[in-house]
Amino acid sequence: PCSSPSAGFVDGGRPRRPPSTSRRRLDTRVSRLTFAYVTTVDISPSVYADRSALMDAAATRIVELARDAIARAGRFTLVLAGGSTPRALYALLASERFAKRVDWSRVHFFWGDERCVPPDHAESNYRMARETLLDAVKPPPANVHRMFGEEDPTKAAADYEALLHRFFDVPIAGSAP
């Protein structure tokens, strides 16, 4: 980690500009991340009355994005989060109301993080997603790209990175404090 006060900036503190490409552009003036050949996702903040309304809006948006991507490209890639927060969203996506609106055989599932535990361990993010979503929507096993938390962490991370590069142009991982 860099402790410099100007970390992440060049030219006297101005933010770095993303590389110019014909496929991607970041337009911060309108808070949109645009992938010209993939999709445009509005990242403007929204406020919901309660958690239930938030989960409903998220499930509705995921279904819309999945249907659009499948119609356009023949597949949809979904990166799942771990922990307890997305559990309600996954259960909602697995409900009859939402599950029947997506061709789950064309969805590829990935994980943004995983714990160093076997897939059947109580703290496994894969297990939570399997129990709340995957068992209900039954995607082909070849479309479920889990991290192998039971393996040596260094090897598992390198293997997963290689897998991600086969599906994504720029996989970016987040970190929590």
N, C-alpha and C positions, 0 to 999 in steps of 0.2 A: 504494500500500500504506500502511496505517495503522501507525504505530509506537507508538501509545499502548498502555501496559500493560493498559488495560481494553478494548482493541479486541475487538469481538464481544460485549460485555456492556453491560448498562444497569442502572440502579438499584443502584449501588454494587457492581458485580461479579457480579450474578446473571446466569446465562445468559438470553438472550432466549427467549421462548416463541414457537413457530410460530403463525402466524395460525390462528384457529379457523375451520374450514370443515366442511361436512357431508360432504365427499368425502375429506378426508385428515386423518390425525392421526399425530403422532409420539409413541409411548409408550416413553420411555426406560427405564422400570422393567423392561420385559421384553425390551429390545433388539429391537424389531420396528418396521419401517416399514410402515404399513398404508395401502393405497389401497383404500377401501371398494368402489369399483366396478371395480377392476382385479385386484389380487391382494395377498396377504400374503406377505412374504418374510422368513424367519427369518435374521437377520444375526448369530446367535451364532457365535463362533469354533469351528472344528473342527480336529482334528489328524489327519493321515494318516501312514501308515507311510513313504511315499516319494512322489516326484513322480508316479509312475504311478498310485498310488491316488488322489491329489488330482485328477488329470486325469480319471480314471474317474468319480469322484464329481461333478465339475463337469459333465461331459458328460451323466451320468444326470439331474442336476437340470435342466439346460437342456432336455433332451428332455421331462421331466415338465412344466415350466413352459410349453413350447411347445404341447404337446398340450392342456393345460388351457386356455390362452388361446385356442387355435383352436376348441376345443369351445364355449367361452363367448362369444367375441367375433368369431370368424371370421378372426382374424389374430394374429400374434405379432410383436412388435418386439424386435430384438436389436441392442444396441450393441456393436460389436466394438472391441477394444483393439488397439493396434499394438505393434510391437517383437517380440522373439524369444520372450518368455514364453508368449503364448497359441498359438504355432504348433502345439505338440503337442495342445492342446485342439481346435483347428480340424481337424487331421488325424484325430483320434479321432471328432469329430462327422461327418466325411465318410466314415468307415469303414462297411462294410456293417452292422456291429452296431448302429450308431446312426442312420445316414442313413435307413434304411428305416422308422424309427419316427416320422418327422416329415413332415408334408405341407409341404415346402419352398416350394410355390407360394403358401403363405399366410404366409410369413415375410418381414418387411421388415428389411433390414440397414442399419445406420447405423454411423458411425465416431465414436469418442470423441476421436480425434486423427488428424492426418495431417501429413506433412512437406510442405514446399513443393517438391514434385517431380512430374513427370508420372506417370500411373498405371502405366506400364511400367518405371519406374525401380527399381533394386534396393532402394532404401531406402523405397519406397512401402508404407505400411501396407495400402492397398487391394490392391496387387499380392500381398502375402503372403497376405491373406485369400482373394483370388481363386484363387491357386495351391493353397492348402491346403484350402479349404472350398467356395467358390462354384463352381469348375469341376466339382466332384464332385456337388454337390446340385442344381445348375442351377435356381436360382430365376428367376422372370421378370425380365428386365432392369429393368422398372419398379419392382421391389421392392428394387433395390440402389441405395441412396442414398449415394453416395460423396462425399467432399469433393473439390473440384477444386483440388488442390495446385499444378497447373501455372498457375493464374490468379494475378492480383494478390492477395496475401494478404488485404488489407483487404476487397476485393470478395468473394473466396471465403468469408471468414468471415461477412460480412453475409448472403450468399446462403444459406449453410448454416444460419445461425441462423433465417432465415425458414422454411426447410424444416422444421427441427426443431419450430418452433411449430405446424406443421400436424399433427404426429403426437404431440407430447408436451405435457402441461400445464405442466411445469416442467423444461425441460432444464437440467441443472447440469453444468458442465465442471470437471474437476479440473486441477491443475497439478502439474508435477514440478519439483523443485529444479534 
